[in-house]
Amino acid sequence: MDALGSRFAERPPSARRKGYEVDLAHSGIAATRLRRAVWRKSQRSNPSGNCVEIAFLGGGEVALRNSRFPDGPALIFGRADWDAFLGGAQDGDFGRPSG
């Protein structure tokens, strides 16, 4: 197994809860590697735990992770990508499909 493959071979314990296994994203990093990150959820987050959390990193990057699996993968977005995502959300680009 190559270095990249071995990096994602082990599943953290939190990724194996309640009979579910989370596939680790190959385009992200383990959230546990972001030790100084301060994670936050939206105030609109519901108590069932189906939420994402974000952390603002140095250089304008933003990390995003699943709050139910905090040791799982974190996706990292550059400032321009994050701003484009927020703009799309504010403009309603990600609403439910009609039909």
Z-matrix of the N, CA and C atoms (Angstrom, degrees):
N
C 1 1.454
C 2 1.524 1 108.42
N 3 1.320 2 118.16 1 134.84
C 4 1.454 3 120.85 2 179.99
C 5 1.524 4 111.20 3 -74.01
N 6 1.338 5 116.30 4 173.40
C 7 1.466 6 120.73 5 -176.49
C 8 1.523 7 111.90 6 -60.50
N 9 1.330 8 117.52 7 -40.40
C 10 1.457 9 120.19 8 179.85
C 11 1.520 10 110.45 9 -66.47
N 12 1.331 11 116.87 10 -44.85
C 13 1.454 12 120.57 11 179.57
C 14 1.514 13 112.45 12 -61.50
N 15 1.323 14 117.59 13 -40.71
C 16 1.466 15 119.98 14 -179.57
C 17 1.515 16 111.20 15 -68.75
N 18 1.314 17 117.33 16 -28.49
C 19 1.459 18 121.28 17 179.01
C 20 1.523 19 111.14 18 -62.78
N 21 1.319 20 117.14 19 -30.03
C 22 1.452 21 120.94 20 -176.57
C 23 1.527 22 112.79 21 -107.82
N 24 1.320 23 117.32 22 4.70
C 25 1.459 24 120.46 23 -175.22
C 26 1.531 25 112.10 24 -70.31
N 27 1.318 26 117.90 25 -40.25
C 28 1.459 27 120.26 26 -178.72
C 29 1.510 28 110.84 27 -86.68
N 30 1.303 29 115.83 28 136.57
C 31 1.452 30 121.61 29 176.82
C 32 1.529 31 108.02 30 -97.17
N 33 1.319 32 118.57 31 129.95
C 34 1.464 33 119.15 32 176.61
C 35 1.518 34 109.75 33 -65.95
N 36 1.347 35 117.65 34 153.44
C 37 1.465 36 120.17 35 -178.18
C 38 1.524 37 113.52 36 -53.60
N 39 1.333 38 118.51 37 -37.01
C 40 1.461 39 120.10 38 -177.51
C 41 1.522 40 111.99 39 -69.00
N 42 1.333 41 118.08 40 -15.45
C 43 1.464 42 120.73 41 179.72
C 44 1.528 43 111.29 42 -85.88
N 45 1.327 44 117.72 43 2.21
C 46 1.453 45 121.02 44 -178.50
C 47 1.526 46 111.54 45 -121.18
N 48 1.298 47 118.77 46 25.03
C 49 1.462 48 122.03 47 -178.71
C 50 1.516 49 112.25 48 -76.70
N 51 1.297 50 115.15 49 147.67
C 52 1.467 51 123.12 50 169.67
C 53 1.531 52 113.56 51 51.83
N 54 1.320 53 116.92 52 34.30
C 55 1.452 54 119.83 53 175.77
C 56 1.518 55 115.28 54 78.65
N 57 1.309 56 117.78 55 4.84
C 58 1.460 57 120.87 56 178.76
C 59 1.517 58 109.06 57 -106.35
N 60 1.307 59 115.39 58 145.88
C 61 1.452 60 119.74 59 174.56
C 62 1.517 61 107.83 60 -122.91
N 63 1.303 62 116.36 61 131.34
C 64 1.456 63 121.72 62 -178.42
C 65 1.521 64 108.63 63 -96.19
N 66 1.310 65 116.89 64 127.22
C 67 1.451 66 120.13 65 174.52
C 68 1.517 67 108.46 66 -73.86
N 69 1.311 68 115.58 67 129.60
C 70 1.452 69 119.19 68 178.93
C 71 1.518 70 109.22 69 -76.84
N 72 1.295 71 115.68 70 134.58
C 73 1.463 72 121.28 71 -176.97
C 74 1.522 73 110.20 72 -75.88
N 75 1.304 74 116.31 73 130.19
C 76 1.458 75 119.96 74 179.38
C 77 1.517 76 112.01 75 -77.21
N 78 1.322 77 118.21 76 -11.94
C 79 1.458 78 120.53 77 179.67
C 80 1.527 79 111.17 78 -98.44
N 81 1.312 80 117.53 79 5.71
C 82 1.453 81 121.28 80 179.89
C 83 1.514 82 110.85 81 -121.65
N 84 1.321 83 115.22 82 -166.93
C 85 1.454 84 121.04 83 176.21
C 86 1.521 85 107.94 84 -131.95
N 87 1.309 86 116.70 85 163.09
C 88 1.457 87 120.35 86 176.37
C 89 1.526 88 108.27 87 -64.87
N 90 1.314 89 116.84 88 128.21
C 91 1.467 90 121.23 89 -178.52
C 92 1.524 91 111.13 90 -59.37
N 93 1.314 92 117.44 91 -27.00
C 94 1.467 93 120.65 92 179.59
C 95 1.523 94 111.59 93 -65.43
N 96 1.324 95 117.81 94 -18.75
C 97 1.468 96 120.28 95 177.21
C 98 1.523 97 111.87 96 -77.51
N 99 1.311 98 117.57 97 -11.82
C 100 1.470 99 121.78 98 179.58
C 101 1.532 100 108.40 99 -96.97
N 102 1.295 101 116.66 100 62.44
C 103 1.469 102 122.42 101 -170.88
C 104 1.527 103 114.33 102 -60.69
N 105 1.312 104 116.80 103 -33.37
C 106 1.471 105 119.13 104 -177.85
C 107 1.516 106 113.28 105 -93.12
N 108 1.320 107 116.82 106 2.56
C 109 1.464 108 120.11 107 -179.53
C 110 1.524 109 110.58 108 -68.33
N 111 1.304 110 115.23 109 141.01
C 112 1.471 111 121.89 110 174.45
C 113 1.524 112 105.96 111 -107.93
N 114 1.325 113 115.39 112 107.77
C 115 1.458 114 121.45 113 -175.46
C 116 1.513 115 110.64 114 -86.20
N 117 1.329 116 116.62 115 142.79
C 118 1.470 117 121.27 116 178.38
C 119 1.517 118 110.50 117 -140.65
N 120 1.322 119 114.88 118 147.97
C 121 1.467 120 122.48 119 177.21
C 122 1.514 121 109.03 120 -109.73
N 123 1.297 122 115.50 121 159.81
C 124 1.452 123 121.23 122 174.62
C 125 1.526 124 109.94 123 -66.21
N 126 1.307 125 116.25 124 148.45
C 127 1.470 126 120.21 125 173.33
C 128 1.518 127 110.71 126 -67.29
N 129 1.306 128 118.10 127 -17.27
C 130 1.472 129 122.49 128 177.93
C 131 1.526 130 112.03 129 -86.39
N 132 1.293 131 116.39 130 2.58
C 133 1.457 132 121.92 131 -179.62
C 134 1.520 133 109.95 132 -61.77
N 135 1.339 134 116.71 133 142.90
C 136 1.459 135 119.34 134 -179.29
C 137 1.531 136 110.46 135 -95.74
N 138 1.321 137 118.37 136 160.51
C 139 1.459 138 121.05 137 -175.76
C 140 1.529 139 114.91 138 -73.30
N 141 1.319 140 119.23 139 -6.11
C 142 1.466 141 120.76 140 -178.77
C 143 1.525 142 112.44 141 -75.35
N 144 1.308 143 117.19 142 -11.03
C 145 1.452 144 120.41 143 177.70
C 146 1.516 145 114.78 144 86.88
N 147 1.314 146 118.12 145 8.76
C 148 1.464 147 121.04 146 177.40
C 149 1.520 148 109.50 147 -87.27
N 150 1.306 149 115.38 148 72.08
C 151 1.458 150 119.96 149 -172.43
C 152 1.520 151 110.64 150 -135.65
N 153 1.286 152 114.61 151 163.96
C 154 1.455 153 120.61 152 167.97
C 155 1.514 154 107.36 153 -112.68
N 156 1.310 155 115.16 154 155.56
C 157 1.456 156 121.66 155 176.27
C 158 1.519 157 107.58 156 -123.53
N 159 1.318 158 115.83 157 150.81
C 160 1.459 159 120.25 158 176.60
C 161 1.518 160 109.10 159 -124.34
N 162 1.315 161 114.22 160 156.96
C 163 1.461 162 121.80 161 174.20
C 164 1.521 163 106.98 162 -139.62
N 165 1.318 164 116.28 163 132.08
C 166 1.459 165 120.66 164 177.06
C 167 1.524 166 107.60 165 -85.21
N 168 1.325 167 115.86 166 125.71
C 169 1.450 168 122.25 167 -177.53
C 170 1.521 169 109.61 168 -106.55
N 171 1.295 170 116.34 169 172.93
C 172 1.457 171 120.85 170 177.76
C 173 1.516 172 111.51 171 -63.19
N 174 1.316 173 116.41 172 154.55
C 175 1.455 174 120.68 173 177.82
C 176 1.509 175 114.55 174 73.38
N 177 1.325 176 117.83 175 12.53
C 178 1.455 177 121.38 176 178.11
C 179 1.511 178 114.82 177 84.74
N 180 1.331 179 118.46 178 1.66
C 181 1.456 180 120.39 179 179.03
C 182 1.528 181 110.32 180 -75.39
N 183 1.342 182 115.03 181 155.69
C 184 1.462 183 121.81 182 179.57
C 185 1.526 184 108.01 183 -129.04
N 186 1.332 185 115.98 184 130.55
C 187 1.465 186 121.41 185 176.18
C 188 1.523 187 108.12 186 -99.74
N 189 1.324 188 116.79 187 145.04
C 190 1.457 189 123.48 188 -179.15
C 191 1.530 190 107.90 189 -131.98
N 192 1.340 191 116.79 190 131.98
C 193 1.466 192 120.30 191 178.44
C 194 1.523 193 110.15 192 -140.84
N 195 1.324 194 116.30 193 163.32
C 196 1.456 195 124.12 194 175.89
C 197 1.525 196 107.66 195 -81.61
N 198 1.318 197 118.05 196 122.78
C 199 1.463 198 120.76 197 -176.77
C 200 1.521 199 112.86 198 -65.81
N 201 1.314 200 117.86 199 -23.62
C 202 1.468 201 120.41 200 178.72
C 203 1.516 202 112.40 201 -75.55
N 204 1.325 203 117.54 202 -19.22
C 205 1.459 204 122.88 203 -178.93
C 206 1.526 205 109.72 204 -131.26
N 207 1.327 206 117.54 205 67.88
C 208 1.462 207 120.45 206 -173.36
C 209 1.528 208 114.73 207 -63.11
N 210 1.320 209 118.44 208 -19.90
C 211 1.463 210 120.98 209 177.29
C 212 1.519 211 111.93 210 -90.56
N 213 1.313 212 116.87 211 -3.88
C 214 1.462 213 121.81 212 -178.12
C 215 1.513 214 111.62 213 -77.60
N 216 1.319 215 117.02 214 -157.68
C 217 1.459 216 120.18 215 -175.19
C 218 1.521 217 112.93 216 -75.76
N 219 1.304 218 114.06 217 151.44
C 220 1.469 219 121.85 218 171.58
C 221 1.525 220 106.41 219 -122.24
N 222 1.309 221 116.05 220 130.81
C 223 1.459 222 120.91 221 175.28
C 224 1.520 223 108.15 222 -91.51
N 225 1.307 224 116.67 223 138.60
C 226 1.464 225 121.97 224 -177.25
C 227 1.522 226 108.60 225 -111.12
N 228 1.330 227 115.97 226 128.48
C 229 1.460 228 122.66 227 179.90
C 230 1.518 229 109.54 228 -117.51
N 231 1.322 230 115.25 229 140.27
C 232 1.455 231 119.88 230 172.53
C 233 1.520 232 109.80 231 -74.44
N 234 1.320 233 115.78 232 167.09
C 235 1.469 234 121.06 233 -177.10
C 236 1.528 235 112.05 234 -58.35
N 237 1.327 236 118.50 235 -45.53
C 238 1.466 237 120.93 236 -177.98
C 239 1.528 238 111.11 237 -65.03
N 240 1.335 239 116.94 238 -41.21
C 241 1.469 240 119.90 239 178.78
C 242 1.525 241 111.23 240 -65.34
N 243 1.330 242 116.76 241 -42.10
C 244 1.469 243 120.25 242 179.84
C 245 1.525 244 110.25 243 -64.50
N 246 1.329 245 116.33 244 -44.37
C 247 1.469 246 119.69 245 179.13
C 248 1.529 247 111.31 246 -61.99
N 249 1.340 248 117.23 247 -38.42
C 250 1.460 249 120.85 248 177.96
C 251 1.530 250 110.34 249 -65.68
N 252 1.325 251 117.28 250 -40.86
C 253 1.467 252 120.85 251 177.70
C 254 1.527 253 110.73 252 -62.44
N 255 1.332 254 117.21 253 -47.83
C 256 1.469 255 120.09 254 179.49
C 257 1.529 256 111.28 255 -61.63
N 258 1.325 257 116.74 256 -41.42
C 259 1.463 258 120.05 257 177.97
C 260 1.518 259 111.71 258 -61.14
N 261 1.333 260 116.79 259 -42.49
C 262 1.458 261 120.64 260 177.55
C 263 1.524 262 112.33 261 -63.67
N 264 1.337 263 116.02 262 -39.87
C 265 1.472 264 119.55 263 178.35
C 266 1.533 265 110.20 264 -65.25
N 267 1.318 266 117.11 265 -43.41
C 268 1.462 267 120.67 266 -179.72
C 269 1.527 268 111.38 267 -66.19
N 270 1.313 269 116.69 268 -31.28
C 271 1.470 270 120.50 269 179.87
C 272 1.517 271 113.64 270 -84.13
N 273 1.334 272 116.94 271 -2.50
C 274 1.462 273 121.03 272 178.67
C 275 1.517 274 114.16 273 82.70
N 276 1.321 275 118.17 274 16.64
C 277 1.456 276 121.64 275 -178.26
C 278 1.537 277 112.62 276 -66.28
N 279 1.308 278 117.93 277 -19.19
C 280 1.464 279 120.86 278 -175.39
C 281 1.524 280 112.38 279 -111.47
N 282 1.316 281 116.94 280 23.57
C 283 1.455 282 120.82 281 178.34
C 284 1.517 283 110.95 282 -67.95
N 285 1.289 284 115.50 283 172.21
C 286 1.471 285 120.09 284 178.64
C 287 1.510 286 109.74 285 -67.37
N 288 1.329 287 116.29 286 143.98
C 289 1.472 288 118.92 287 179.05
C 290 1.535 289 109.98 288 -66.90
N 291 1.303 290 115.45 289 144.88
C 292 1.460 291 119.46 290 179.02
C 293 1.530 292 109.27 291 -75.70
N 294 1.296 293 115.20 292 151.71
C 295 1.460 294 116.81 293 176.08
C 296 1.429 295 115.13 294 135.35
